[in-house]
């Protein structure tokens, strides 16, 4: 039986993974389209979070609707598709900078109701990996990997998008289960991407580059160094840049998130993933209090994280 103290700590870190994800999303949003050197210095006014968090909340609803027990792939894919159709028609969605591929995938599912074919085959945008935290809170093992692959496939059918979702969800899950975050976890993910997780993509290259960059101990992320070098707009670079930031500043969640956001690229997606990794490792006390205090729907996120963890305790996944 898990000791009560350990269970309380795990609950806190699970909450922190989702909360820090949303805080990173929110911090990065004003910097997303800032170009030139000013992205390093521009003052950030915290507003609302974006589609990264919004889609995560809807994905969490689909997981809860699936319930405990082993993953039922067909049912889960349909539930995710239905959740994303609800997201598509949510009055808030137009104000959260929704991604074109996510919108297209949701529309395709709404029209044809086939999650296996609704995803855009040519897109490896970061939309599939930006929303993985709820998966890691509820599942583990092979069920987690398959749930991540299915959740990506609903909107993004490119191999890189599938691999990034699988690797990102696995990393968050491992951090939660062990309380440990380090390069050894990334190396293990690379090994699996070269092996059983391989979907025909190149996400392992992005993670290898992240490890190399981390060793250089630089003060700013190098967007060009993490393949495909686009600053996080695509799934491999988004995951790789977030991994690099979380490894470079592992004990300072606020600093790591800020560094992740101050890039020329998809600032909110890279920052939200960075927050998720370090939130899962360090817990809620590591999140700057003023970020949490004004976070929209904070209580709802805490409730969602707790309900998703209950599924794990009931035996979801394996």
Backbone torsions as a table, in degrees:
resi	resn	phi	psi	omega
1	UNK	NA	139.7	178.5
2	UNK	-71.4	126.8	178.0
3	UNK	-56.1	148.8	-176.6
4	UNK	-59.1	-43.0	-179.0
5	UNK	-61.6	-42.4	179.4
6	UNK	-64.7	-39.8	179.7
7	UNK	-64.0	-40.4	178.4
8	UNK	-64.5	-41.0	178.8
9	UNK	-65.3	-42.3	178.8
10	UNK	-63.3	-40.7	177.6
11	UNK	-61.0	-43.0	179.6
12	UNK	-63.8	-43.0	-178.8
13	UNK	-69.9	-32.5	175.3
14	UNK	-65.6	-43.4	175.7
15	UNK	-60.5	-43.8	-176.4
16	UNK	-64.5	-33.9	178.6
17	UNK	-59.5	-44.4	-179.0
18	UNK	-75.8	-40.7	-179.1
19	UNK	-68.2	-43.2	-179.8
20	UNK	-69.5	-31.5	172.9
21	UNK	-58.4	-49.5	-179.1
22	UNK	-66.4	-37.4	178.4
23	UNK	-65.6	-41.0	177.2
24	UNK	-64.2	-42.0	176.2
25	UNK	-56.7	-47.4	-177.2
26	UNK	-67.1	-39.7	180.0
27	UNK	-68.1	-38.6	-176.5
28	UNK	-78.3	-21.0	-174.0
29	UNK	-55.1	-45.7	-178.5
30	UNK	-69.8	-13.8	-175.9
31	UNK	-100.8	-3.2	-169.1
32	UNK	-58.6	-38.5	-175.6
33	UNK	-113.4	18.0	176.6
34	UNK	-79.2	132.0	-177.9
35	UNK	-114.7	162.6	178.0
36	UNK	74.9	-172.2	-175.0
37	UNK	-67.1	-16.8	-178.1
38	UNK	-65.2	-19.9	178.6
39	UNK	-63.4	-23.0	-179.9
40	UNK	-77.8	-22.3	-171.0
41	UNK	-123.3	-13.6	-174.9
42	UNK	-60.1	134.4	178.0
43	UNK	-65.6	143.7	-178.7
44	UNK	-109.7	123.0	172.1
45	UNK	-102.9	118.0	-176.4
46	UNK	-71.0	125.7	176.5
47	UNK	-119.3	-127.8	179.8
48	UNK	-96.3	158.9	172.9
49	UNK	-77.9	173.1	-173.6
50	UNK	-109.7	-162.5	-179.7
51	UNK	-64.1	-21.4	178.1
52	UNK	-57.1	-49.3	178.5
53	UNK	-75.4	-41.0	-177.1
54	UNK	-59.4	-46.1	179.2
55	UNK	-68.8	-31.8	176.4
56	UNK	-61.5	-41.1	179.6
57	UNK	-64.6	-40.2	178.1
58	UNK	-70.0	-36.6	175.6
59	UNK	-63.6	-38.9	176.1
60	UNK	-59.3	-38.9	176.9
61	UNK	-61.5	-40.8	179.9
62	UNK	-64.5	-39.6	178.6
63	UNK	-64.3	-43.6	178.7
64	UNK	-63.9	-38.0	178.4
65	UNK	-65.1	-33.6	176.7
66	UNK	-65.9	-41.5	177.2
67	UNK	83.1	-175.6	-176.1
68	UNK	-76.4	170.9	-178.9
69	UNK	100.1	173.6	-178.9
70	UNK	-58.8	149.8	179.2
71	UNK	-60.8	131.8	171.7
72	UNK	-106.3	95.9	-169.8
73	UNK	-54.2	-47.8	-176.7
74	UNK	-63.5	-45.1	-180.0
75	UNK	-66.0	-42.5	-178.7
76	UNK	-64.9	-43.8	178.5
77	UNK	-58.4	-40.7	178.3
78	UNK	-66.8	-41.6	179.1
79	UNK	-63.6	-39.5	177.8
80	UNK	-65.7	-44.9	178.0
81	UNK	-58.6	-44.2	179.4
82	UNK	-65.0	-38.3	178.1
83	UNK	-64.2	-40.0	-179.2
84	UNK	-72.3	-26.2	172.8
85	UNK	-67.9	-39.7	175.7
86	UNK	-63.8	-40.7	175.5
87	UNK	-59.7	-41.6	-179.4
88	UNK	-56.4	-38.0	-175.2
89	UNK	-99.9	4.6	176.6
90	UNK	-66.8	129.9	179.9
91	UNK	-58.4	-22.8	179.6
92	UNK	-76.6	-27.0	-171.1
93	UNK	-53.3	-45.7	-179.1
94	UNK	-61.1	-17.8	-177.2
95	UNK	-97.9	6.1	-177.6
96	UNK	-112.3	19.3	179.2
97	UNK	54.2	54.6	-177.2
98	UNK	-64.7	143.1	179.9
99	UNK	-76.6	147.3	-177.4
100	UNK	-62.5	-39.2	-179.7
101	UNK	-68.5	-40.7	178.3
102	UNK	-62.0	-42.4	177.8
103	UNK	-63.0	-44.7	-179.1
104	UNK	-63.2	-42.9	179.4
105	UNK	-62.6	-42.7	178.8
106	UNK	-64.0	-40.2	178.4
107	UNK	-66.3	-40.9	178.4
108	UNK	-61.3	-43.0	179.4
109	UNK	-65.6	-41.8	179.6
110	UNK	-58.5	-36.5	-177.5
111	UNK	-78.9	-42.4	-171.1
112	UNK	-111.6	-17.1	179.2
113	UNK	55.4	39.4	177.6
114	UNK	-128.3	101.4	-176.9
115	UNK	-67.1	-21.7	-179.7
116	UNK	-71.5	-22.6	-176.2
117	UNK	-121.8	1.4	-175.5
118	UNK	-76.2	-26.1	-176.6
119	UNK	-70.3	149.7	179.5
120	UNK	-79.5	115.0	-172.4
121	UNK	-66.8	-26.5	-175.2
122	UNK	-92.2	-1.6	-173.6
123	UNK	-107.0	124.0	169.5
124	UNK	-115.7	35.7	174.8
125	UNK	-60.2	163.0	-172.1
126	UNK	-77.0	1.4	-177.6
127	UNK	-59.2	-28.1	-179.0
128	UNK	-78.8	-29.9	-177.8
129	UNK	-92.1	-23.2	-174.6
130	UNK	-66.7	-17.0	-170.4
131	UNK	-114.3	20.9	-168.2
132	UNK	-81.3	-13.0	-171.1
133	UNK	-57.3	-45.5	-179.7
134	UNK	-57.9	-32.3	177.8
135	UNK	-61.6	-44.6	-177.5
136	UNK	-69.7	-23.0	178.2
137	UNK	-77.0	-25.0	-172.2
138	UNK	-107.2	-30.9	-173.8
139	UNK	-121.6	165.6	172.0
140	UNK	-150.9	173.1	177.2
141	UNK	64.4	-150.2	-176.5
142	UNK	-64.5	-33.1	178.5
143	UNK	-64.0	-38.2	177.4
144	UNK	-61.6	-47.1	-177.7
145	UNK	-62.6	-42.6	-179.4
146	UNK	-71.0	-37.4	177.0
147	UNK	-63.8	-39.4	178.2
148	UNK	-65.1	-42.4	179.6
149	UNK	-63.0	-44.3	-179.6
150	UNK	-65.7	-44.2	-177.7
151	UNK	-62.9	-33.3	176.3
152	UNK	-71.0	-43.3	-173.1
153	UNK	-61.7	-26.8	-179.6
154	UNK	-58.9	-34.4	-178.8
155	UNK	-118.5	-32.7	-175.2
156	UNK	-125.8	115.1	-177.7
157	UNK	-103.6	3.9	178.6
158	UNK	-70.6	140.8	-179.6
159	UNK	-54.3	-37.3	179.7
160	UNK	-63.4	-38.4	-179.9
161	UNK	-65.9	-40.8	179.1
162	UNK	-64.9	-45.6	-179.0
163	UNK	-64.5	-41.6	-179.1
164	UNK	-64.5	-41.4	178.6
165	UNK	-63.6	-43.4	179.5
166	UNK	-63.8	-48.4	-178.3
167	UNK	-66.9	-41.8	-179.8
168	UNK	-63.7	-44.4	179.4
169	UNK	-64.7	-40.6	179.5
170	UNK	-63.4	-42.1	179.5
171	UNK	-61.5	-47.1	179.0
172	UNK	-61.6	-42.1	179.7
173	UNK	-61.9	-44.0	180.0
174	UNK	-65.2	-39.7	177.6
175	UNK	-61.7	-44.3	179.9
176	UNK	-63.4	-42.6	-175.8
177	UNK	-69.8	-33.1	-173.5
178	UNK	-107.9	-19.9	-173.2
179	UNK	72.4	11.7	-175.9
180	UNK	-115.7	138.8	173.3
181	UNK	-133.8	127.4	179.7
182	UNK	-172.5	176.1	-177.1
183	UNK	-64.4	-23.9	179.1
184	UNK	-63.3	-35.2	177.0
185	UNK	-66.4	-40.2	178.9
186	UNK	-65.7	-41.4	177.5
187	UNK	-61.7	-39.0	177.6
188	UNK	-64.6	-40.9	178.1
189	UNK	-63.5	-40.2	178.2
190	UNK	-61.1	-43.6	178.4
191	UNK	-59.0	-41.2	179.1
192	UNK	-70.9	-36.5	177.3
193	UNK	-65.6	-30.0	175.2
194	UNK	-77.6	-12.6	-175.9
195	UNK	-120.8	-110.6	-169.5
196	UNK	-70.1	-23.0	-179.9
197	UNK	-85.4	-8.6	-171.7
198	UNK	-61.8	125.7	179.0
199	UNK	-111.8	10.1	-176.2
200	UNK	95.7	11.0	-178.6
201	UNK	-100.1	-167.6	-174.2
202	UNK	-133.1	28.8	-177.3
203	UNK	-67.3	-29.4	177.1
204	UNK	-56.9	-35.6	178.8
205	UNK	-63.6	-39.1	178.9
206	UNK	-64.1	-41.3	-179.4
207	UNK	-71.2	-36.5	175.3
208	UNK	-61.1	-43.3	179.3
209	UNK	-63.9	-35.6	178.4
210	UNK	-63.2	-40.9	178.3
211	UNK	-64.6	-42.0	179.4
212	UNK	-63.9	-44.7	179.8
213	UNK	-61.8	-41.6	-177.6
214	UNK	-58.3	-37.7	-178.9
215	UNK	-65.1	-19.3	-177.0
216	UNK	-80.7	-13.2	175.4
217	UNK	55.5	41.7	179.5
218	UNK	-81.2	166.0	-175.2
219	UNK	-92.3	-15.9	178.2
220	UNK	-134.8	146.8	175.0
221	UNK	-63.1	145.6	177.7
222	UNK	-105.3	98.5	-175.7
223	UNK	-57.9	-36.0	-175.7
224	UNK	-73.7	-21.6	-173.9
225	UNK	-79.5	-22.9	-176.5
226	UNK	-97.1	110.5	-178.2
227	UNK	-57.1	142.3	3.6
228	UNK	-86.3	19.6	172.4
229	UNK	78.0	23.9	-175.1
230	UNK	-107.3	10.8	176.1
231	UNK	76.5	24.7	173.4
232	UNK	96.0	2.7	177.6
233	UNK	-68.2	-29.5	179.1
234	UNK	-105.4	160.3	-167.1
235	UNK	-61.8	-42.1	-178.3
236	UNK	-64.6	-44.6	-179.2
237	UNK	-71.2	-35.2	177.6
238	UNK	-61.6	-48.1	179.8
239	UNK	-66.8	-44.0	-178.6
240	UNK	-63.0	-43.6	178.7
241	UNK	-65.0	-39.9	178.4
242	UNK	-65.2	-42.5	176.9
243	UNK	-60.5	-44.1	-179.8
244	UNK	-60.9	-45.0	-179.7
245	UNK	-64.6	-43.2	-178.4
246	UNK	-68.5	-31.2	176.9
247	UNK	-76.9	-34.6	-176.4
248	UNK	-73.5	-36.5	-178.7
249	UNK	-126.2	63.5	-169.5
250	UNK	-72.0	-18.5	-177.0
251	UNK	-105.1	0.4	-177.3
252	UNK	-130.5	89.4	-175.8
253	UNK	-60.2	-44.0	-178.6
254	UNK	-61.1	-44.2	179.5
255	UNK	-66.6	-44.0	-179.2
256	UNK	-61.1	-42.9	178.7
257	UNK	-64.2	-42.5	179.7
258	UNK	-63.4	-44.5	178.6
259	UNK	-61.9	-39.1	179.2
260	UNK	-65.0	-34.8	-177.4
261	UNK	-78.5	-27.8	-174.8
262	UNK	-88.5	62.1	177.1
263	UNK	-125.9	163.1	171.7
264	UNK	-91.4	94.6	-175.9
265	UNK	165.0	-147.3	-176.9
266	UNK	-84.5	76.4	-172.2
267	UNK	-57.8	-43.0	-175.1
268	UNK	-70.8	-37.5	-178.8
269	UNK	-70.3	-41.4	177.8
270	UNK	-66.5	-41.3	-179.2
271	UNK	-68.0	-37.4	-178.7
272	UNK	-68.7	-37.5	177.4
273	UNK	-68.3	-39.6	175.8
274	UNK	-59.2	-45.2	178.0
275	UNK	-60.8	-40.1	-179.6
276	UNK	-62.9	-44.9	-180.0
277	UNK	-60.7	-49.8	-175.6
278	UNK	-78.1	-28.0	172.9
279	UNK	-63.4	-42.7	178.7
280	UNK	-64.1	-30.3	-178.5
281	UNK	-85.6	-38.4	-168.1
282	UNK	-107.4	-20.7	179.1
283	UNK	88.3	177.4	-172.7
284	UNK	-67.0	-26.5	-179.3
285	UNK	-65.0	-17.6	-179.4
286	UNK	-83.9	-13.3	-178.8
287	UNK	-83.2	128.0	178.1
288	UNK	-50.8	126.5	-175.1
289	UNK	-55.5	-37.1	-178.1
290	UNK	-70.8	-22.8	173.3
291	UNK	-68.1	-45.2	-177.8
292	UNK	-69.5	-40.8	-173.2
293	UNK	-57.0	-38.2	-175.4
294	UNK	-106.3	12.8	-177.0
295	UNK	-69.8	120.0	178.3
296	UNK	-60.5	134.2	177.5
297	UNK	62.2	32.2	-179.9
298	UNK	-59.1	-45.6	-178.1
299	UNK	-64.0	-37.9	178.4
300	UNK	-64.7	-35.5	178.8
301	UNK	-68.8	-40.7	176.8
302	UNK	-60.8	-44.3	178.9
303	UNK	-62.4	-42.3	179.5
304	UNK	-63.1	-45.6	179.6
305	UNK	-59.5	-43.0	-179.6
306	UNK	-64.5	-42.5	-179.1
307	UNK	-68.5	-34.8	176.9
308	UNK	-67.7	-38.6	178.7
309	UNK	-66.8	-32.2	176.8
310	UNK	-58.7	-37.2	178.8
311	UNK	-60.1	-39.8	177.1
312	UNK	-62.6	-44.2	179.7
313	UNK	-64.7	-27.6	178.4
314	UNK	-83.0	-6.1	175.0
315	UNK	104.8	24.8	175.7
316	UNK	-69.7	135.9	174.3
317	UNK	78.7	174.9	179.9
318	UNK	-176.9	NA	NA
